[in-house]
Amino acid sequence: MVDSIEAIAKTRNPLVFVKYHNLLALGAKRFDDNTQSKEDTCLSKMTDLVSKMESKELLLVSRLITHSLTMVNIAETRHRFRVIHEEEKVSDRSPGDLRVISE
């Protein structure tokens, strides 16, 4: 689903998609690399990139990020329900049974 949203964004406004993609790449690099100096951090690059955007671009990038995260959250919730449903199939609990099993 996120790929679909990104594909739509890429065709409708390629420049905004590039800025979105650059922000994601910098965020991922910042997450992976904890050894950066304070003078040259990914965060400062992200701040510079965002500060150069026009308000319309900021709105579109923030919507793209919001929609992408929403799709990720929906997928995670769907996965949790699928796991619960599979566990209910193999256990003696009926659907919706909230009793606590003590070990």
VENRA-V244955 format. One record per residue. RES is the residue in three letters. OMEGA is omega as a letter, one per 20 degrees, with the letter a starting at -180 (* if undefined). NEAR is the number of other ideal C-beta (glycine too) atoms within 8 Angstrom. Layout:
# VENRA-V244955
res->(RES RES)
omega->(OMEGA OMEGA)
near->(NEAR NEAR)
This chain:
# VENRA-V244955
res->(MET VAL ASP SER ILE GLU ALA ILE ALA LYS THR ARG ASN PRO LEU VAL PHE VAL LYS TYR HIS ASN LEU LEU ALA LEU GLY ALA LYS ARG PHE ASP ASP ASN THR GLN SER LYS GLU ASP THR CYS LEU SER LYS MET THR ASP LEU VAL SER LYS MET GLU SER LYS GLU LEU LEU LEU VAL SER ARG LEU ILE THR HIS SER LEU THR MET VAL ASN ILE ALA GLU THR ARG HIS ARG PHE ARG VAL ILE HIS GLU GLU GLU LYS VAL SER ASP ARG SER PRO GLY ASP LEU ARG VAL ILE SER GLU)
omega->(r r r r r r r a a a a a a a r r r r r a r r r a r r r r r r a a r a a r a a a a r r r r r r r a a a r a r a r r r r a r a r r r a r r r r r r r r r r r r r r r r r r a r r r r a r r r r r r r a a a r r a *)
near->(7 8 6 7 12 12 8 8 13 8 6 5 7 7 7 12 12 8 12 13 8 9 13 8 8 12 10 8 9 12 6 5 8 3 3 9 5 4 5 5 10 11 7 9 9 12 8 8 12 9 6 5 10 5 6 6 11 10 8 11 13 8 8 14 10 8 9 11 8 8 11 9 8 9 9 8 8 8 8 8 8 8 8 8 9 8 8 11 6 5 6 2 7 5 6 4 7 4 5 4 4 3 2)
